[in-house]
Amino acid sequence: MEAKDYLAYIVTEIHTTIVATVDDEGLPVTAAIDMMDSDDHSLLHRAGALPALWQLYEGLSGRSGTEEVRQNG
């Protein structure tokens, strides 16, 4: 299977995923995210999940998501 096959499986078979991270105080934060579509390299999700995804991105990368958007956008 290729990456696009796994992404399509997430959309069609799993659909709702749970992401987890910790906040600035070290407390757990989770969010349910509906995956709406996929292409060869990425997933499309509902916009309501955006705050949780920024927090997850910042927790994993150690960088601010808003800084990254400004640099790339």
C-alpha positions in Angstrom: 0.0 0.0 0.0 1.1 3.6 -0.7 0.6 6.6 1.5 -2.5 7.7 -0.5 -4.1 4.3 0.2 -3.6 4.8 4.0 -5.0 8.3 3.8 -8.0 7.2 1.9 -8.6 4.4 4.4 -8.6 7.0 7.2 -11.2 9.0 5.4 -13.5 6.1 4.4 -13.2 3.6 7.1 -12.1 5.5 10.3 -13.4 9.0 9.5 -13.2 10.5 13.0 -9.8 10.5 14.6 -8.7 11.6 18.0 -5.6 13.8 18.4 -4.0 14.4 21.8 -1.4 16.8 23.1 -0.7 18.8 26.3 -1.4 22.4 26.9 1.1 25.1 28.3 0.4 23.8 31.8 1.1 20.2 30.9 -2.5 19.2 31.1 -3.9 16.7 28.4 -5.9 18.1 25.5 -7.8 16.0 23.0 -10.0 16.7 20.0 -12.1 14.5 17.7 -11.4 15.5 14.1 -13.6 14.4 11.2 -11.5 13.6 8.1 -13.4 14.7 5.1 -11.2 13.9 2.0 -7.7 13.0 1.0 -5.3 13.2 -1.9 -1.9 11.6 -2.5 -0.2 13.5 0.4 -2.7 15.0 2.8 -6.0 14.8 4.6 -8.8 17.4 4.6 -10.5 17.9 7.9 -13.3 20.0 9.3 -12.2 23.6 10.1 -13.6 23.3 13.7 -10.6 21.1 14.5 -8.1 23.9 13.7 -7.3 25.1 17.2 -6.6 21.5 18.4 -4.4 20.9 15.3 -2.4 24.1 15.9 -1.8 23.0 19.5 -0.8 19.5 18.3 1.6 21.0 15.7 3.2 23.3 18.3 3.6 20.4 20.8 5.2 18.1 18.2 7.4 20.7 16.5 8.2 23.0 19.3 7.4 25.9 16.9 4.4 28.3 16.9 1.9 27.4 14.2 1.0 31.0 13.6 4.7 31.8 13.0 4.9 29.0 10.5 1.8 30.3 8.6 3.3 33.8 8.4 6.6 32.4 7.1 4.9 30.1 4.5 1.8 32.1 3.7 
